[in-house]
Amino acid sequence: MFEDVTENLRVEASKFIEQSCKLAELLPPDKKILFRLKFQYGYSNSEIAKLLGLHNGHVSRKIRKIADEINNMRKGIFPLSEKQKRRQTKKRKAEYDRTRHRQKVLQGHS
């Protein structure tokens, strides 16, 4: 029984890694390199930092963000493009401006 559970976990982990590697192909080249060094080739953060001439903390943060991005992709939550971010910011600003205008109108009529 213990062997069955262990084998099931091994299979699930293998599927998870395979899916993560496929999703990593969608990453920009700089992130893809970090992903491969860390998760495919097994380099430590400090080894990656030395190899790329970066600070260890910087590599750790980038790796964490890449892992989060891969997990979000797995869940179907894709990061916004810069154009989408700008559009979203404009919508928020327009909504804020409309709200402020309504408040001013209401204050003037009170």
C-alpha positions as CSV (number, residue, x, y, z in Angstrom):
1,M,0.0,0.0,0.0
2,F,2.8,2.4,0.9
3,E,4.4,1.7,-2.5
4,D,1.2,2.5,-4.3
5,V,0.9,5.9,-2.6
6,T,4.6,6.7,-3.2
7,E,4.2,5.7,-6.9
8,N,1.1,7.9,-7.3
9,L,2.9,10.8,-5.8
10,R,5.9,10.2,-8.1
11,V,3.6,10.2,-11.1
12,E,1.7,13.3,-10.0
13,A,5.0,15.1,-9.4
14,S,6.3,14.1,-12.8
15,K,3.1,15.4,-14.5
16,F,3.4,18.6,-12.5
17,I,7.1,19.1,-13.6
18,E,6.3,18.3,-17.2
19,Q,3.4,20.8,-17.3
20,S,5.5,23.5,-15.6
21,C,8.3,23.0,-18.2
22,K,5.7,23.3,-21.0
23,L,4.3,26.5,-19.5
24,A,7.8,27.9,-19.0
25,E,8.2,27.9,-22.8
26,L,5.7,30.8,-22.8
27,L,7.9,32.9,-20.6
28,P,10.2,35.7,-22.0
29,P,13.7,34.5,-22.6
30,D,15.3,36.0,-19.5
31,K,12.7,34.3,-17.2
32,K,12.9,31.0,-19.2
33,I,16.7,30.9,-18.6
34,L,16.3,31.4,-14.9
35,F,13.5,28.7,-14.8
36,R,15.7,26.2,-16.6
37,L,18.7,26.8,-14.5
38,K,16.7,26.4,-11.3
39,F,14.1,23.7,-12.0
40,Q,15.5,21.8,-14.9
41,Y,19.2,21.8,-14.2
42,G,19.0,22.0,-10.4
43,Y,21.3,25.0,-9.8
44,S,20.9,26.8,-6.4
45,N,20.0,30.4,-6.2
46,S,23.6,31.3,-5.2
47,E,25.0,29.3,-8.1
48,I,22.7,31.1,-10.5
49,A,23.6,34.5,-9.0
50,K,27.3,33.8,-9.5
51,L,26.8,32.5,-13.0
52,L,24.7,35.5,-14.1
53,G,26.5,38.1,-12.0
54,L,23.5,39.0,-10.0
55,H,22.8,39.4,-6.2
56,N,21.5,36.3,-4.5
57,G,18.4,38.1,-3.2
58,H,17.6,39.4,-6.7
59,V,17.7,35.8,-8.0
60,S,15.6,34.5,-5.2
61,R,12.9,37.2,-5.8
62,K,12.9,36.5,-9.6
63,I,12.7,32.8,-9.1
64,R,9.7,33.2,-6.7
65,K,7.9,35.5,-9.2
66,I,8.6,33.0,-12.0
67,A,7.2,30.2,-9.9
68,D,4.1,32.3,-9.1
69,E,3.7,33.1,-12.8
70,I,3.9,29.4,-13.8
71,N,1.3,28.6,-11.1
72,N,-1.0,31.3,-12.3
73,M,-0.7,30.0,-15.8
74,R,-1.5,26.5,-14.6
75,K,-4.7,28.0,-13.0
76,G,-5.5,29.8,-16.2
77,I,-4.6,33.2,-14.8
78,F,-2.3,34.8,-17.3
79,P,-0.4,38.0,-16.6
80,L,-1.5,41.2,-18.3
81,S,0.5,42.6,-21.2
82,E,1.8,46.2,-20.8
83,K,-1.0,47.3,-23.2
84,Q,-3.6,45.6,-21.0
85,K,-2.1,47.2,-17.9
86,R,-2.3,50.7,-19.4
87,R,-5.9,50.1,-20.5
88,Q,-6.8,48.9,-17.1
89,T,-5.1,51.9,-15.5
90,K,-7.0,54.3,-17.8
91,K,-10.3,52.6,-16.9
92,R,-9.6,52.9,-13.2
93,K,-8.7,56.6,-13.6
94,A,-11.8,57.3,-15.6
95,E,-13.9,55.6,-12.9
96,Y,-12.2,57.6,-10.2
97,D,-12.8,60.9,-12.2
98,R,-16.5,60.0,-12.6
99,T,-16.8,59.3,-8.9
100,R,-15.1,62.6,-8.0
101,H,-17.4,64.5,-10.4
102,R,-20.5,62.9,-8.8
103,Q,-19.2,63.8,-5.3
104,K,-18.7,67.4,-6.4
105,V,-22.1,67.6,-8.0
106,L,-23.7,66.1,-4.8
107,Q,-21.8,68.6,-2.6
108,G,-23.0,71.5,-4.7
109,H,-26.6,70.4,-4.5
110,S,-26.6,69.7,-0.8
